[in-house]
């Protein structure tokens, strides 16, 4: 990469690195004004518009929730299992993500 000096075996990885430096976002959403660096990110974003939900919660039959993004499913499952909960030292309230605790 002429910008940072990193070397890549694949040209596609070099192109991806160059886009990081230039801010180029060649994959545009036809339904919105957003552009993305990677096609895979655009595909995930498009699920917002199509309301496609690929990831269902297998843990709980009561919630019947599904998610368009795998990481959102993982966060949701933490609520059921009480895994990785972040707890406020002052009020003892628990959060599934550290960013939610910080915001609290």
N, CA, C and O atoms as CSV, one atom per row, in Angstrom:
chain,resi,resn,atom,element,x,y,z
A,1,UNK,N,N,0.853,-1.183,0.000
A,1,UNK,CA,C,0.000,0.000,0.000
A,1,UNK,C,C,0.893,1.238,0.000
A,1,UNK,O,O,1.733,1.389,0.887
A,2,UNK,N,N,0.727,2.111,-0.967
A,2,UNK,CA,C,1.573,3.299,-1.028
A,2,UNK,C,C,1.353,4.262,0.140
A,2,UNK,O,O,2.223,5.079,0.444
A,3,UNK,N,N,0.212,4.170,0.782
A,3,UNK,CA,C,-0.112,5.091,1.875
A,3,UNK,C,C,0.518,4.671,3.202
A,3,UNK,O,O,1.102,5.497,3.904
A,4,UNK,N,N,0.399,3.363,3.551
A,4,UNK,CA,C,0.869,2.921,4.870
A,4,UNK,C,C,2.016,1.915,4.805
A,4,UNK,O,O,2.607,1.589,5.835
A,5,UNK,N,N,2.341,1.416,3.606
A,5,UNK,CA,C,3.464,0.504,3.456
A,5,UNK,C,C,3.159,-0.965,3.708
A,5,UNK,O,O,4.058,-1.800,3.613
A,6,UNK,N,N,1.918,-1.300,4.027
A,6,UNK,CA,C,1.562,-2.704,4.251
A,6,UNK,C,C,1.612,-3.475,2.942
A,6,UNK,O,O,1.354,-2.927,1.870
A,7,UNK,N,N,1.950,-4.766,3.048
A,7,UNK,CA,C,1.995,-5.639,1.874
A,7,UNK,C,C,0.871,-6.665,1.957
A,7,UNK,O,O,0.491,-7.104,3.042
A,8,UNK,N,N,0.349,-7.035,0.799
A,8,UNK,CA,C,-0.754,-7.986,0.738
A,8,UNK,C,C,-0.491,-9.015,-0.350
A,8,UNK,O,O,0.106,-8.696,-1.379
A,9,UNK,N,N,-0.926,-10.230,-0.133
A,9,UNK,CA,C,-0.788,-11.281,-1.136
A,9,UNK,C,C,-1.867,-11.160,-2.202
A,9,UNK,O,O,-1.658,-11.532,-3.357
A,10,UNK,N,N,-3.006,-10.642,-1.811
A,10,UNK,CA,C,-4.119,-10.509,-2.754
A,10,UNK,C,C,-4.362,-9.047,-3.091
A,10,UNK,O,O,-4.324,-8.173,-2.225
A,11,UNK,N,N,-4.610,-8.807,-4.356
A,11,UNK,CA,C,-4.889,-7.446,-4.811
A,11,UNK,C,C,-6.131,-6.880,-4.132
A,11,UNK,O,O,-6.179,-5.691,-3.816
A,12,UNK,N,N,-7.142,-7.729,-3.906
A,12,UNK,CA,C,-8.379,-7.256,-3.279
A,12,UNK,C,C,-8.120,-6.715,-1.874
A,12,UNK,O,O,-8.785,-5.775,-1.438
A,13,UNK,N,N,-7.162,-7.299,-1.168
A,13,UNK,CA,C,-6.820,-6.810,0.166
A,13,UNK,C,C,-6.115,-5.458,0.084
A,13,UNK,O,O,-6.321,-4.594,0.936
A,14,UNK,N,N,-5.285,-5.278,-0.942
A,14,UNK,CA,C,-4.640,-3.984,-1.165
A,14,UNK,C,C,-5.690,-2.920,-1.463
A,14,UNK,O,O,-5.645,-1.822,-0.909
A,15,UNK,N,N,-6.632,-3.249,-2.336
A,15,UNK,CA,C,-7.693,-2.295,-2.693
A,15,UNK,C,C,-8.481,-1.906,-1.448
A,15,UNK,O,O,-8.806,-0.735,-1.254
A,16,UNK,N,N,-8.786,-2.887,-0.607
A,16,UNK,CA,C,-9.530,-2.621,0.631
A,16,UNK,C,C,-8.744,-1.674,1.539
A,16,UNK,O,O,-9.323,-0.767,2.137
A,17,UNK,N,N,-7.435,-1.880,1.644
A,17,UNK,CA,C,-6.586,-1.014,2.460
A,17,UNK,C,C,-6.563,0.404,1.894
A,17,UNK,O,O,-6.666,1.377,2.641
A,18,UNK,N,N,-6.428,0.517,0.579
A,18,UNK,CA,C,-6.406,1.836,-0.067
A,18,UNK,C,C,-7.714,2.586,0.162
A,18,UNK,O,O,-7.708,3.799,0.370
A,19,UNK,N,N,-8.835,1.865,0.125
A,19,UNK,CA,C,-10.135,2.498,0.365
A,19,UNK,C,C,-10.230,3.032,1.793
A,19,UNK,O,O,-10.899,4.035,2.041
A,20,UNK,N,N,-9.568,2.371,2.717
A,20,UNK,CA,C,-9.551,2.843,4.101
A,20,UNK,C,C,-8.913,4.221,4.181
A,20,UNK,O,O,-9.373,5.084,4.928
A,21,UNK,N,N,-7.852,4.425,3.408
A,21,UNK,CA,C,-7.138,5.698,3.447
A,21,UNK,C,C,-7.870,6.803,2.685
A,21,UNK,O,O,-7.853,7.961,3.102
A,22,UNK,N,N,-8.506,6.451,1.583
A,22,UNK,CA,C,-9.160,7.469,0.751
A,22,UNK,C,C,-10.571,7.797,1.217
A,22,UNK,O,O,-11.117,8.843,0.867
A,23,UNK,N,N,-11.164,6.899,2.012
A,23,UNK,CA,C,-12.544,7.110,2.438
A,23,UNK,C,C,-13.550,6.728,1.367
A,23,UNK,O,O,-14.743,6.992,1.511
A,24,UNK,N,N,-13.076,6.105,0.291
A,24,UNK,CA,C,-13.949,5.702,-0.811
A,24,UNK,C,C,-14.985,4.695,-0.325
A,24,UNK,O,O,-14.668,3.784,0.439
A,25,UNK,N,N,-16.221,4.869,-0.775
A,25,UNK,CA,C,-17.327,3.970,-0.429
A,25,UNK,C,C,-18.066,3.613,-1.716
A,25,UNK,O,O,-19.100,4.204,-2.031
A,26,UNK,N,N,-17.525,2.636,-2.464
A,26,UNK,CA,C,-18.066,2.340,-3.791
A,26,UNK,C,C,-19.377,1.549,-3.804
A,26,UNK,O,O,-20.018,1.451,-4.850
A,27,UNK,N,N,-19.784,0.990,-2.675
A,27,UNK,CA,C,-21.005,0.180,-2.638
A,27,UNK,C,C,-22.134,1.007,-2.031
A,27,UNK,O,O,-22.191,1.204,-0.818
A,28,UNK,N,N,-23.026,1.487,-2.888
A,28,UNK,CA,C,-24.074,2.414,-2.465
A,28,UNK,C,C,-25.421,1.719,-2.325
A,28,UNK,O,O,-25.775,0.846,-3.118
A,29,UNK,N,N,-26.151,2.118,-1.315
A,29,UNK,CA,C,-27.486,1.590,-1.082
A,29,UNK,C,C,-28.465,2.312,-2.004
A,29,UNK,O,O,-28.533,3.541,-1.976
A,30,UNK,N,N,-29.224,1.577,-2.820
A,30,UNK,CA,C,-30.174,2.229,-3.727
A,30,UNK,C,C,-31.372,2.836,-3.000
A,30,UNK,O,O,-32.048,3.706,-3.549
A,31,UNK,N,N,-31.644,2.390,-1.777
A,31,UNK,CA,C,-32.794,2.893,-1.032
A,31,UNK,C,C,-32.464,4.046,-0.102
A,31,UNK,O,O,-33.363,4.650,0.482
A,32,UNK,N,N,-31.216,4.348,0.036
A,32,UNK,CA,C,-30.825,5.390,0.977
A,32,UNK,C,C,-29.660,6.186,0.455
A,32,UNK,O,O,-29.317,6.120,-0.725
A,33,UNK,N,N,-29.061,6.931,1.339
A,33,UNK,CA,C,-27.937,7.780,0.945
A,33,UNK,C,C,-26.610,7.229,1.442
A,33,UNK,O,O,-25.580,7.898,1.350
A,34,UNK,N,N,-26.632,6.027,1.961
A,34,UNK,CA,C,-25.417,5.472,2.548
A,34,UNK,C,C,-24.551,4.774,1.513
A,34,UNK,O,O,-25.043,4.165,0.563
A,35,UNK,N,N,-23.247,4.883,1.728
A,35,UNK,CA,C,-22.274,4.169,0.925
A,35,UNK,C,C,-21.394,3.341,1.846
A,35,UNK,O,O,-21.203,3.690,3.010
A,36,UNK,N,N,-20.858,2.241,1.321
A,36,UNK,CA,C,-20.084,1.325,2.147
A,36,UNK,C,C,-18.784,0.947,1.450
A,36,UNK,O,O,-18.706,0.917,0.222
A,37,UNK,N,N,-17.769,0.661,2.255
A,37,UNK,CA,C,-16.467,0.266,1.723
A,37,UNK,C,C,-16.491,-1.149,1.171
A,37,UNK,O,O,-15.770,-1.461,0.224
A,38,UNK,N,N,-17.322,-2.010,1.761
A,38,UNK,CA,C,-17.338,-3.426,1.398
A,38,UNK,C,C,-18.739,-3.856,0.986
A,38,UNK,O,O,-19.729,-3.418,1.571
A,39,UNK,N,N,-18.815,-4.708,-0.015
A,39,UNK,CA,C,-20.101,-5.216,-0.482
A,39,UNK,C,C,-20.826,-5.991,0.622
A,39,UNK,O,O,-22.050,-5.915,0.732
A,40,UNK,N,N,-20.080,-6.729,1.431
A,40,UNK,CA,C,-20.707,-7.511,2.505
A,40,UNK,C,C,-21.418,-6.607,3.511
A,40,UNK,O,O,-22.455,-6.983,4.057
A,41,UNK,N,N,-20.868,-5.421,3.757
A,41,UNK,CA,C,-21.510,-4.474,4.665
A,41,UNK,C,C,-22.790,-3.928,4.047
A,41,UNK,O,O,-23.785,-3.735,4.745
A,42,UNK,N,N,-22.768,-3.678,2.743
A,42,UNK,CA,C,-23.977,-3.233,2.043
A,42,UNK,C,C,-25.063,-4.300,2.126
A,42,UNK,O,O,-26.226,-3.980,2.373
A,43,UNK,N,N,-24.698,-5.562,1.924
A,43,UNK,CA,C,-25.677,-6.654,1.981
A,43,UNK,C,C,-26.333,-6.707,3.363
A,43,UNK,O,O,-27.550,-6.857,3.470
A,44,UNK,N,N,-25.530,-6.584,4.411
A,44,UNK,CA,C,-26.081,-6.564,5.769
A,44,UNK,C,C,-26.997,-5.361,5.955
A,44,UNK,O,O,-28.074,-5.490,6.538
A,45,UNK,N,N,-26.585,-4.196,5.469
A,45,UNK,CA,C,-27.399,-2.983,5.579
A,45,UNK,C,C,-28.735,-3.133,4.860
A,45,UNK,O,O,-29.764,-2.688,5.367
A,46,UNK,N,N,-28.730,-3.752,3.690
A,46,UNK,CA,C,-29.957,-3.897,2.885
A,46,UNK,C,C,-31.041,-4.665,3.633
A,46,UNK,O,O,-32.226,-4.512,3.337
A,47,UNK,N,N,-30.645,-5.482,4.592
A,47,UNK,CA,C,-31.635,-6.230,5.376
A,47,UNK,C,C,-32.539,-5.295,6.176
A,47,UNK,O,O,-33.657,-5.670,6.528
A,48,UNK,N,N,-32.070,-4.094,6.462
A,48,UNK,CA,C,-32.910,-3.100,7.137
A,48,UNK,C,C,-34.114,-2.784,6.264
A,48,UNK,O,O,-35.242,-2.711,6.751
A,49,UNK,N,N,-33.871,-2.600,4.980
A,49,UNK,CA,C,-34.944,-2.227,4.055
A,49,UNK,C,C,-35.859,-3.400,3.722
A,49,UNK,O,O,-37.066,-3.222,3.563
A,50,UNK,N,N,-35.289,-4.598,3.617
A,50,UNK,CA,C,-36.090,-5.769,3.241
A,50,UNK,C,C,-36.728,-6.439,4.458
A,50,UNK,O,O,-37.571,-7.325,4.320
A,51,UNK,N,N,-36.318,-6.008,5.644
A,51,UNK,CA,C,-36.786,-6.599,6.907
A,51,UNK,C,C,-36.459,-8.096,7.001
A,51,UNK,O,O,-37.140,-8.856,7.689
A,52,UNK,N,N,-35.400,-8.492,6.291
A,52,UNK,CA,C,-34.956,-9.886,6.315
A,52,UNK,C,C,-34.305,-10.185,7.668
A,52,UNK,O,O,-33.428,-9.448,8.120
A,53,UNK,N,N,-34.732,-11.246,8.291
A,53,UNK,CA,C,-34.207,-11.647,9.598
A,53,UNK,C,C,-33.679,-13.077,9.493
A,53,UNK,O,O,-34.457,-14.030,9.437
A,54,UNK,N,N,-32.363,-13.219,9.467
A,54,UNK,CA,C,-31.755,-14.529,9.276
A,54,UNK,C,C,-31.426,-15.251,10.578
A,54,UNK,O,O,-31.236,-16.467,10.584
A,55,UNK,N,N,-31.359,-14.514,11.668
A,55,UNK,CA,C,-30.887,-15.096,12.918
A,55,UNK,C,C,-32.005,-15.082,13.956
A,55,UNK,O,O,-32.373,-14.028,14.475
A,56,UNK,N,N,-32.540,-16.266,14.251
A,56,UNK,CA,C,-33.609,-16.393,15.237
A,56,UNK,C,C,-33.035,-16.825,16.576
A,56,UNK,O,O,-32.018,-17.517,16.635
A,57,UNK,N,N,-33.686,-16.418,17.632
A,57,UNK,CA,C,-33.263,-16.787,18.978
A,57,UNK,C,C,-33.746,-18.203,19.286
A,57,UNK,O,O,-34.950,-18.424,19.416
A,58,UNK,N,N,-32.825,-19.171,19.404
A,58,UNK,CA,C,-33.229,-20.545,19.705
A,58,UNK,C,C,-33.401,-20.789,21.206
A,58,UNK,O,O,-33.918,-21.828,21.616
A,59,UNK,N,N,-32.970,-19.835,22.011
A,59,UNK,CA,C,-32.932,-20.001,23.459
A,59,UNK,C,C,-34.306,-19.926,24.112
A,59,UNK,O,O,-34.567,-20.606,25.104
A,60,UNK,N,N,-35.171,-19.107,23.560
A,60,UNK,CA,C,-36.391,-18.777,24.269
A,60,UNK,C,C,-37.585,-18.801,23.322
A,60,UNK,O,O,-37.633,-18.049,22.349
A,61,UNK,N,N,-38.518,-19.644,23.608
A,61,UNK,CA,C,-39.703,-19.735,22.754
A,61,UNK,C,C,-40.671,-18.584,23.006
A,61,UNK,O,O,-41.514,-18.284,22.161
A,62,UNK,N,N,-40.553,-17.940,24.163
A,62,UNK,CA,C,-41.456,-16.837,24.475
A,62,UNK,C,C,-41.131,-15.575,23.685
A,62,UNK,O,O,-42.033,-14.851,23.264
A,63,UNK,N,N,-39.848,-15.315,23.486
A,63,UNK,CA,C,-39.489,-14.030,22.879
A,63,UNK,C,C,-39.707,-14.017,21.371
A,63,UNK,O,O,-40.038,-12.972,20.811
A,64,UNK,N,N,-39.531,-15.139,20.710
A,64,UNK,CA,C,-39.724,-15.273,19.258
A,64,UNK,C,C,-39.081,-14.095,18.521
A,64,UNK,O,O,-39.688,-13.508,17.625
A,65,UNK,N,N,-37.871,-13.761,18.899
A,65,UNK,CA,C,-37.180,-12.649,18.258
A,65,UNK,C,C,-36.248,-13.164,17.176
A,65,UNK,O,O,-35.720,-14.273,17.255
A,66,UNK,N,N,-36.063,-12.333,16.171
A,66,UNK,CA,C,-35.095,-12.635,15.125
A,66,UNK,C,C,-34.347,-11.356,14.794
A,66,UNK,O,O,-34.826,-10.252,15.050
A,67,UNK,N,N,-33.165,-11.527,14.220
A,67,UNK,CA,C,-32.269,-10.398,14.009
A,67,UNK,C,C,-31.651,-10.462,12.626
A,67,UNK,O,O,-31.428,-11.545,12.085
A,68,UNK,N,N,-31.375,-9.301,12.059
A,68,UNK,CA,C,-30.756,-9.238,10.737
A,68,UNK,C,C,-29.241,-9.358,10.829
A,68,UNK,O,O,-28.571,-9.575,9.820
A,69,UNK,N,N,-28.707,-9.220,12.022
A,69,UNK,CA,C,-27.267,-9.236,12.221
A,69,UNK,C,C,-26.911,-10.248,13.319
A,69,UNK,O,O,-27.545,-10.268,14.373
A,70,UNK,N,N,-25.908,-11.077,13.073
A,70,UNK,CA,C,-25.525,-12.122,14.026
A,70,UNK,C,C,-25.079,-11.535,15.361
A,70,UNK,O,O,-25.384,-12.099,16.412
A,71,UNK,N,N,-24.366,-10.418,15.338
A,71,UNK,CA,C,-23.884,-9.837,16.597
A,71,UNK,C,C,-25.045,-9.373,17.474
A,71,UNK,O,O,-24.947,-9.418,18.700
A,72,UNK,N,N,-26.139,-8.929,16.863
A,72,UNK,CA,C,-27.314,-8.539,17.648
A,72,UNK,C,C,-27.961,-9.757,18.305
A,72,UNK,O,O,-28.453,-9.667,19.430
A,73,UNK,N,N,-27.963,-10.888,17.612
A,73,UNK,CA,C,-28.479,-12.122,18.202
A,73,UNK,C,C,-27.636,-12.515,19.411
A,73,UNK,O,O,-28.178,-12.891,20.449
A,74,UNK,N,N,-26.317,-12.431,19.282
A,74,UNK,CA,C,-25.419,-12.790,20.386
A,74,UNK,C,C,-25.699,-11.902,21.597
A,74,UNK,O,O,-25.772,-12.396,22.722
A,75,UNK,N,N,-25.854,-10.601,21.377
A,75,UNK,CA,C,-26.165,-9.683,22.480
A,75,UNK,C,C,-27.482,-10.057,23.137
A,75,UNK,O,O,-27.599,-10.038,24.362
A,76,UNK,N,N,-28.465,-10.396,22.328
A,76,UNK,CA,C,-29.771,-10.788,22.854
A,76,UNK,C,C,-29.661,-12.068,23.683
A,76,UNK,O,O,-30.265,-12.165,24.751
A,77,UNK,N,N,-28.903,-13.041,23.205
A,77,UNK,CA,C,-28.761,-14.312,23.916
A,77,UNK,C,C,-28.089,-14.135,25.275
A,77,UNK,O,O,-28.331,-14.918,26.193
A,78,UNK,N,N,-27.261,-13.130,25.406
A,78,UNK,CA,C,-26.621,-12.852,26.696
A,78,UNK,C,C,-27.667,-12.514,27.760
A,78,UNK,O,O,-27.479,-12.803,28.941
A,79,UNK,N,N,-28.758,-11.905,27.331
A,79,UNK,CA,C,-29.819,-11.575,28.278
A,79,UNK,C,C,-30.437,-12.836,28.863
A,79,UNK,O,O,-30.759,-12.879,30.050
A,80,UNK,N,N,-30.603,-13.863,28.035
A,80,UNK,CA,C,-31.187,-15.116,28.503
A,80,UNK,C,C,-30.235,-15.875,29.424
A,80,UNK,O,O,-30.654,-16.428,30.441
A,81,UNK,N,N,-28.966,-15.898,29.066
A,81,UNK,CA,C,-27.995,-16.712,29.799
A,81,UNK,C,C,-27.337,-15.959,30.949
A,81,UNK,O,O,-26.659,-16.561,31.781
A,82,UNK,N,N,-27.536,-14.650,30.998
A,82,UNK,CA,C,-26.890,-13.798,32.000
A,82,UNK,C,C,-25.365,-13.811,31.858
A,82,UNK,O,O,-24.644,-13.480,32.799
A,83,UNK,N,N,-24.879,-14.199,30.668
A,83,UNK,CA,C,-23.440,-14.215,30.400
A,83,UNK,C,C,-22.954,-12.806,30.093
A,83,UNK,O,O,-23.681,-11.997,29.516
A,84,UNK,N,N,-21.764,-12.534,30.472
A,84,UNK,CA,C,-21.046,-11.328,30.087
A,84,UNK,C,C,-21.806,-10.065,30.448
A,84,UNK,O,O,-21.669,-9.047,29.769
A,85,UNK,N,N,-22.597,-10.110,31.493
A,85,UNK,CA,C,-23.328,-8.907,31.855
A,85,UNK,C,C,-22.379,-7.925,32.528
A,85,UNK,O,O,-21.540,-8.308,33.344
A,86,UNK,N,N,-22.522,-6.678,32.180
A,86,UNK,CA,C,-21.728,-5.616,32.771
A,86,UNK,C,C,-22.603,-4.951,33.827
A,86,UNK,O,O,-23.728,-4.542,33.539
A,87,UNK,N,N,-22.092,-4.843,35.042
A,87,UNK,CA,C,-22.916,-4.339,36.129
A,87,UNK,C,C,-22.408,-2.995,36.623
A,87,UNK,O,O,-21.204,-2.784,36.769
A,88,UNK,N,N,-23.344,-2.095,36.876
A,88,UNK,CA,C,-23.028,-0.776,37.414
A,88,UNK,C,C,-22.618,-0.938,38.877
A,88,UNK,O,O,-23.323,-1.576,39.658
A,89,UNK,N,N,-21.488,-0.363,39.238
A,89,UNK,CA,C,-20.994,-0.465,40.605
A,89,UNK,C,C,-21.810,0.326,41.610
A,89,UNK,O,O,-21.744,0.064,42.811
A,90,UNK,N,N,-22.584,1.296,41.126
A,90,UNK,CA,C,-23.368,2.131,42.032
A,90,UNK,C,C,-24.770,1.587,42.277
A,90,UNK,O,O,-25.204,1.492,43.425
A,91,UNK,N,N,-25.488,1.228,41.205
A,91,UNK,CA,C,-26.884,0.808,41.370
A,91,UNK,C,C,-27.092,-0.683,41.130
A,91,UNK,O,O,-28.198,-1.185,41.331
A,92,UNK,N,N,-26.056,-1.399,40.707
A,92,UNK,CA,C,-26.082,-2.851,40.472
A,92,UNK,C,C,-26.910,-3.258,39.258
A,92,UNK,O,O,-27.169,-4.447,39.074
A,93,UNK,N,N,-27.332,-2.307,38.424
A,93,UNK,CA,C,-28.075,-2.633,37.210
A,93,UNK,C,C,-27.128,-3.311,36.220
A,93,UNK,O,O,-25.959,-2.936,36.121
A,94,UNK,N,N,-27.633,-4.315,35.484
A,94,UNK,CA,C,-26.802,-5.067,34.544
A,94,UNK,C,C,-27.132,-4.717,33.105
A,94,UNK,O,O,-28.273,-4.398,32.771
A,95,UNK,N,N,-26.107,-4.781,32.256
A,95,UNK,CA,C,-26.253,-4.473,30.841
A,95,UNK,C,C,-25.568,-5.556,30.023
A,95,UNK,O,O,-24.574,-6.141,30.456
A,96,UNK,N,N,-26.111,-5.822,28.828
A,96,UNK,CA,C,-25.541,-6.866,27.976
A,96,UNK,C,C,-24.316,-6.378,27.212
A,96,UNK,O,O,-23.535,-7.188,26.712
A,97,UNK,N,N,-24.143,-5.069,27.116
A,97,UNK,CA,C,-23.000,-4.518,26.389
A,97,UNK,C,C,-22.341,-3.432,27.230
A,97,UNK,O,O,-23.020,-2.662,27.910
A,98,UNK,N,N,-21.022,-3.377,27.178
A,98,UNK,CA,C,-20.297,-2.385,27.970
A,98,UNK,C,C,-20.649,-0.964,27.537
A,98,UNK,O,O,-20.645,-0.049,28.359
A,99,UNK,N,N,-20.953,-0.773,26.251
A,99,UNK,CA,C,-21.314,0.571,25.782
A,99,UNK,C,C,-22.602,1.053,26.439
A,99,UNK,O,O,-22.761,2.248,26.688
A,100,UNK,N,N,-23.529,0.126,26.724
A,100,UNK,CA,C,-24.768,0.506,27.403
A,100,UNK,C,C,-24.486,0.908,28.849
A,100,UNK,O,O,-25.101,1.838,29.371
A,101,UNK,N,N,-23.552,0.203,29.493
A,101,UNK,CA,C,-23.167,0.562,30.856
A,101,UNK,C,C,-22.524,1.943,30.873
A,101,UNK,O,O,-22.828,2.759,31.744
A,102,UNK,N,N,-21.645,2.208,29.926
A,102,UNK,CA,C,-20.975,3.512,29.850
A,102,UNK,C,C,-22.001,4.620,29.649
A,102,UNK,O,O,-21.911,5.673,30.281
A,103,UNK,N,N,-22.975,4.391,28.773
A,103,UNK,CA,C,-24.028,5.386,28.522
A,103,UNK,C,C,-24.858,5.623,29.787
A,103,UNK,O,O,-25.255,6.752,30.073
A,104,UNK,N,N,-25.116,4.549,30.541
A,104,UNK,CA,C,-25.876,4.623,31.793
A,104,UNK,C,C,-25.134,5.500,32.783
A,104,UNK,O,O,-25.600,5.696,33.905
